[in-house]
Amino acid sequence: MLKVIRLVLGYIIVAISFITSPRKAKRPVEQQAQVNKVAEGLTLYQFYACPFCVKVRRAMRRLNIPVATLNAQQAEHKTALLEGGGRVKVPCLRIVENGSSQWLYESKEIVAYLEQRCA
Ligand SMILES: N[C@@H](CCC(=O)N[C@@H](CS)C(=O)NCC(=O)O)C(=O)O
């Protein structure tokens, strides 16, 4: 029952977030190309109706950073998250830099990281 309530609330948050979508940042073409380059090394493991994931997706939109998203409810992505990050908790941002991966948990930390990379 609790799971159903959480799911319903999650979808209500998704709907409100859709209606109140933040504006995408507008940058000069070269700057946006740099941000797009940064995004190439990033992947967000998430659940669609998780409020913390909604928060990160809103930040991604606001910052106009095209980070790939993966549904951590799918077996292959869930396994990758568990093996790479150590636990199945979302949101989690996988950061690939210089050939090595870092797994960043906590929506607040993820948003701060994205803001810093887009600055
Ligand atoms: N404080 C975390 C909360 C994240 C969270 O509770 N995520 C839930 C889904 S909405 C989850 O993955 N729970 C599984 C777990 O904690 O093991 C954040 O801000 O990212």
The ligand as a Tripos MOL2 file, in Angstrom:
@<TRIPOS>MOLECULE
LIG
   20    19     1     0     0
SMALL
NO_CHARGES

@<TRIPOS>ATOM
      1 N1         18.8820   11.6680   -0.0140 N.3       1 LIG1
      2 C1         18.8030   10.9880   -1.2730 C.3       1 LIG1
      3 C2         17.4970   10.1940   -1.2880 C.3       1 LIG1
      4 C3         17.4020    9.2840   -2.5180 C.3       1 LIG1
      5 C4         16.3510    8.1970   -2.3070 C.2       1 LIG1
      6 O1         15.8170    7.9910   -1.2060 O.2       1 LIG1
      7 N2         16.0640    7.4810   -3.3920 N.am      1 LIG1
      8 C5         15.1660    6.3700   -3.3300 C.3       1 LIG1
      9 C6         14.2270    6.3520   -4.5370 C.3       1 LIG1
     10 S1         13.1260    7.7350   -4.5010 S.3       1 LIG1
     11 C7         16.0000    5.1090   -3.3690 C.2       1 LIG1
     12 O2         16.7850    4.8950   -4.2650 O.2       1 LIG1
     13 N3         15.8640    4.2730   -2.3300 N.am      1 LIG1
     14 C8         16.5980    3.0400   -2.2670 C.3       1 LIG1
     15 C9         17.6150    3.0580   -1.1560 C.2       1 LIG1
     16 O3         17.7530    4.0740   -0.4600 O.co2     1 LIG1
     17 O4         18.2840    2.0390   -0.9860 O.co2     1 LIG1
     18 C10        18.9020   12.0060   -2.3960 C.2       1 LIG1
     19 O5         18.6350   13.1970   -2.1890 O.co2     1 LIG1
     20 O6         19.3100   11.6150   -3.5090 O.co2     1 LIG1
@<TRIPOS>BOND
     1     1     2 1
     2     2     3 1
     3     2    18 1
     4     3     4 1
     5     4     5 1
     6     5     6 2
     7     5     7 1
     8     7     8 1
     9     8     9 1
    10     8    11 1
    11     9    10 1
    12    11    12 2
    13    11    13 1
    14    13    14 1
    15    14    15 1
    16    15    16 2
    17    15    17 1
    18    18    19 2
    19    18    20 1
@<TRIPOS>SUBSTRUCTURE
     1 LIG1         1 GROUP 0 **** ****
